[in-house]
Amino acid sequence: MARQTGPLRLKLDGRPIAFVYYLALEGTMYCYRLAFDPEFQRFSPGLVNRYDALENAFAEGVTRVEFLGGMERYKMELADRTEPLFEGLGLPQSLAGRLVVSGRLNGIRLRRYVKRSSAIRHFYYEGLAPARRLFRIGTGS
């Protein structure tokens, strides 16, 4: 059974300046969301809060952490290895379904191409990170 153990908030003078939201399941911590107040960015409140969440999860018996998503620098600094992500796609029967599957497959092909090119990979993960975050905020996902 999954335990919801987030959000964990970091506050300064009673004001939330960062939070992390995660789930713990079968000894694994799944990090779902991390956010911080940009006004305090230079103090790394998100990373401080992430360390607090890791400490809580380990105290609950977690032995593995899944950061999920991309390979942002803060994730790579905390990881001891990476593993591939897998996505299953069904065999679509409708035109709309075929278009969705085709779009997803093309997205996978593009990500593979980006990963093979160090310059493009750096631009994607570091240069476009702010735009990806804005898009994620704008779509609510």
N, C-alpha and C positions, 0 to 999 in steps of 0.2 A: 504494500500500500504506500502511496506517495504521501510524504509529509510536506505541507507548505510551510516553509520556514522563513519566508521573506514577506514583505520587504524589510530589510534592515536599514535603518536610517542613521545618518551621521548628522548631528545637530551642533550648531554653534550659537550659544546664547538662546537656546530654544528654537532656533530657526533651522529647518532642514536644509542642508547644503549638499547632501549626496544620498543616494539609496542604491541598494542592490536587491534584486528579487531572484530567488532561486528555489528549486524544488529538490528534495532529497528522496531517492528511490533506490532500494536495494543496495545501499552503501555508496551510491554515486550522487554527487551534487551536480545538478544541471543549472548552470548560470543562465538566467533568462534575460534580465535587463539590468543595466547599470546606467546611472545618470548622476550628474552633479551640476551645481550652480556655476556657470561660466565665470562669475565674478571671483570665484575662489580657485580657478583652474591652476594657478601657479603653485598652489599648495597640494595638488593632487588628491583632493578629497575622495574622488572615485576609487582610486587605488587604495587609499587608507581604508575606505569602507569595504572594499573587496577583501582586504586582509582580515578585517573583522568578521566578515561572512565566512571566510575560509576557516578561521579559528572556531566559530560557532559550529560549522558543519563537521569539522574534525572531532569536536567535543561530543557530537551526536553519533559518532561512529562512522562517518563517511571516510572512505579510503581512496576514492577516485573522484576527479573533478572533470566535468565536460564543460568547456567554455562556450561551445556552440558557435555557429556562424563563421565569420572570416578570421583571417590571421593577423589581426591588429597587433601592434607592437606590444601592448601591455599583456595580451594573452600569450604571445610567444615568450616573453620574459618570464612568465610563470609556468610555462609548460616544459615537461621533460621529453615530450615527443608529440608528433602529430599523427593522426590516423585519417584515412580518407572518409569523406562523407558519402553516403549512398542515397540515391533518390530513386524510388520505384515509379515507373510510369505504366499505366495500363494500355490495353489495345483499344483505342477509341472507335466507336461505331458511327458517330455523327461527324459532320463537317466541323462544327465548333470544337469538338473533342480533338479531332486531328490537328486543328490549328493550335490548340493549347499545347499538345504534345510536341508538335513541330517547334513551337516557340521555346519550350523548355529545353529540348534537345539542342537547339541552336545556342541557347544561353550556356549550356554545359560545354559545348564546343568552344565558345568564346572564352570561357573561364580557363579551359585547358590551354588554349593558345596564349592567354595572358600569363599563365603560370610558367610557360616555357621561356618567356622573354623577361629577363631581369629588369630592363628599363621600363617596360610596360607594367610589369608586376609592381614595381616600386610606385609608379604613377597611380595605379589602380588602388593599391592598399593605403598609401600615404597621401597622395595628392587629391584623390577623389573622396577620401574618408568623410570630410565635412559635408560634401554634397550628398553622399549616401545617407548620412545621419539626418540631414534635412528632409530628404525624400521619405525616410522611414517615419519621421515625426509627422510629416504632412499626410501620410497615408494611414497613420495610426497603427502600423504594424511593427 
